[in-house]
């Protein structure tokens, strides 16, 4: 009897998890707002530190991501 109850609870939990995952995949009816994401990174690296003739390399990057939603205007 105890095994049957544990199995039912486990099955119910699996169904609830699957339902939440499926619900999270449905598209929203609200219009998303426009946003811009900016990322800046700097990478200093010291190479060949064993032989005391090391050198350093420096680099960086800038990343910009934008998502804009345009509304079509239909004139009649």
C-alpha positions as CSV (number, residue, x, y, z in Angstrom):
1,X,0.0,0.0,0.0
2,X,2.8,2.4,0.9
3,X,4.5,1.8,-2.5
4,X,1.2,2.7,-4.3
5,X,0.9,5.9,-2.4
6,X,4.5,6.9,-3.1
7,X,4.0,6.1,-6.8
8,X,0.9,8.2,-7.0
9,X,2.5,11.2,-5.3
10,X,5.5,10.9,-7.7
11,X,3.2,10.7,-10.7
12,X,1.2,13.7,-9.5
13,X,4.4,15.7,-9.0
14,X,5.6,14.7,-12.5
15,X,2.3,15.9,-14.0
16,X,2.4,19.2,-12.1
17,X,6.0,19.8,-13.3
18,X,5.0,19.0,-16.9
19,X,2.1,21.4,-16.6
20,X,4.2,24.2,-15.3
21,X,6.8,23.7,-18.0
22,X,4.1,23.7,-20.7
23,X,2.4,26.8,-19.2
24,X,5.7,28.6,-19.3
25,X,6.1,28.0,-23.0
26,X,2.8,29.7,-24.0
27,X,3.3,33.2,-25.6
28,X,2.2,36.2,-23.7
29,X,-0.6,38.4,-25.0
30,X,1.0,41.6,-23.7
31,X,3.4,43.4,-25.9
32,X,7.0,43.2,-24.7
33,X,8.8,46.4,-24.1
34,X,11.9,47.5,-26.0
35,X,15.1,46.9,-24.2
36,X,18.9,47.3,-24.8
37,X,21.5,45.2,-23.1
38,X,25.1,46.3,-23.0
39,X,28.1,44.1,-21.8
40,X,31.7,45.3,-21.5
41,X,34.5,42.9,-20.7
42,X,38.2,43.3,-20.1
43,X,40.6,40.3,-20.1
44,X,44.2,40.7,-18.9
45,X,46.3,37.5,-19.2
46,X,49.9,36.9,-18.1
47,X,51.6,34.2,-20.1
48,X,54.8,32.1,-19.7
49,X,55.2,32.9,-16.0
50,X,57.6,29.9,-15.4
51,X,60.7,31.2,-17.2
52,X,60.5,34.8,-16.0
53,X,60.2,36.1,-19.5
54,X,56.5,36.5,-19.3
55,X,54.4,38.8,-21.3
56,X,50.9,40.0,-20.9
57,X,48.1,40.1,-23.4
58,X,45.2,42.4,-22.9
59,X,41.9,42.3,-24.7
60,X,38.3,43.4,-24.3
61,X,35.0,43.4,-25.9
62,X,31.8,45.4,-26.1
63,X,28.5,43.7,-26.9
64,X,25.2,45.5,-27.5
65,X,21.9,43.7,-28.0
66,X,18.6,45.4,-28.7
67,X,15.1,44.1,-29.2
68,X,12.5,46.4,-30.7
69,X,8.9,45.8,-31.5
70,X,7.4,47.8,-34.3
71,X,3.7,48.3,-34.8
72,X,2.5,48.2,-38.4
73,X,0.4,51.1,-39.5
74,X,-2.3,50.1,-42.0
75,X,-3.9,53.0,-43.8
76,X,-7.2,52.6,-45.6
